[in-house]
Amino acid sequence: MTSWFSSFLLLIALVWALVLCVYDIRQRRLPDFLTLPVGGLALAWILSTLQWVGLWGLIWPVLYLVLAVISHGHGMGGGDIKLAVPLGIVIAVYAGVVAVMVAIALTAVVAVVWGMGLRWKGHRQALRFSDPPNGPAMLLATAVVIFTPL
């Protein structure tokens, strides 16, 4: 890809990630119209380019699905599962399956630190907000893993 096109795609991804973060922080959910099309594009990308390594990225949504079933939907929602599809695929293609696992772990660390910070700060609604939305943590972990050489 040309440099300008890559920069353009990166800008679109950044805007998408920011919109997701704001939406998840304010609404405590990730809407289908922001997650499903990108997940479909990621799967189509694997099929069209035959980069089967991207299928390893599906470890992330499968893990989240298992956690959602075990917890009966407490703390892990469908939006997180749907967001994990494109993030996992992109990480698997660009950085490998180990990087997917690192992103999953880093997401958990970011969420725990964020939650502890909210409790420590004594947020007015500490019980509601001490469990921060997972989408921003997932997006931050993905950016760190993709843009930090391992």
Solvent accessible surface area in square Angstrom, and as a share of the most:
residue,aa,sasa,rsa
1,M,164,0.73
2,T,77,0.45
3,S,92,0.59
4,W,176,0.62
5,F,75,0.31
6,S,48,0.31
7,S,66,0.42
8,F,102,0.42
9,L,74,0.37
10,L,95,0.47
11,L,102,0.51
12,I,85,0.43
13,A,48,0.37
14,L,98,0.49
15,V,80,0.46
16,W,43,0.15
17,A,20,0.15
18,L,101,0.50
19,V,66,0.38
20,L,0,0.00
21,C,26,0.16
22,V,76,0.43
23,Y,62,0.24
24,D,5,0.03
25,I,82,0.42
26,R,184,0.67
27,Q,104,0.46
28,R,72,0.26
29,R,128,0.47
30,L,9,0.04
31,P,3,0.02
32,D,62,0.32
33,F,135,0.56
34,L,24,0.12
35,T,0,0.00
36,L,94,0.47
37,P,74,0.47
38,V,41,0.23
39,G,6,0.06
40,G,39,0.37
41,L,122,0.61
42,A,7,0.06
43,L,71,0.36
44,A,52,0.40
45,W,67,0.24
46,I,1,0.01
47,L,115,0.57
48,S,90,0.58
49,T,59,0.35
50,L,114,0.57
51,Q,66,0.29
52,W,127,0.45
53,V,68,0.39
54,G,0,0.00
55,L,81,0.40
56,W,142,0.50
57,G,0,0.00
58,L,50,0.25
59,I,51,0.26
60,W,0,0.00
61,P,9,0.05
62,V,89,0.51
63,L,63,0.31
64,Y,9,0.04
65,L,92,0.46
66,V,73,0.42
67,L,73,0.36
68,A,14,0.11
69,V,100,0.58
70,I,121,0.61
71,S,38,0.25
72,H,158,0.71
73,G,44,0.42
74,H,145,0.65
75,G,54,0.52
76,M,26,0.11
77,G,33,0.31
78,G,41,0.40
79,G,13,0.12
80,D,14,0.07
81,I,29,0.15
82,K,55,0.23
83,L,0,0.00
84,A,0,0.00
85,V,27,0.16
86,P,3,0.02
87,L,11,0.06
88,G,0,0.00
89,I,0,0.00
90,V,48,0.28
91,I,0,0.00
92,A,1,0.01
93,V,28,0.16
94,Y,137,0.52
95,A,42,0.33
96,G,22,0.21
97,V,52,0.30
98,V,103,0.59
99,A,0,0.00
100,V,0,0.00
101,M,96,0.43
102,V,58,0.34
103,A,0,0.00
104,I,22,0.11
105,A,57,0.44
106,L,48,0.24
107,T,2,0.01
108,A,56,0.43
109,V,86,0.50
110,V,32,0.18
111,A,20,0.16
112,V,87,0.50
113,V,94,0.54
114,W,71,0.25
115,G,7,0.06
116,M,125,0.56
117,G,35,0.33
118,L,32,0.16
119,R,140,0.51
120,W,225,0.79
121,K,149,0.63
122,G,53,0.51
123,H,58,0.26
124,R,230,0.84
125,Q,94,0.42
126,A,28,0.22
127,L,147,0.73
128,R,136,0.50
129,F,45,0.19
130,S,13,0.08
131,D,76,0.39
132,P,12,0.08
133,P,13,0.08
134,N,18,0.09
135,G,0,0.00
136,P,16,0.10
137,A,1,0.01
138,M,0,0.00
139,L,16,0.08
140,L,92,0.46
141,A,0,0.00
142,T,14,0.08
143,A,42,0.32
144,V,61,0.35
145,V,5,0.03
146,I,48,0.24
147,F,133,0.55
148,T,66,0.38
149,P,126,0.79
150,L,147,0.73
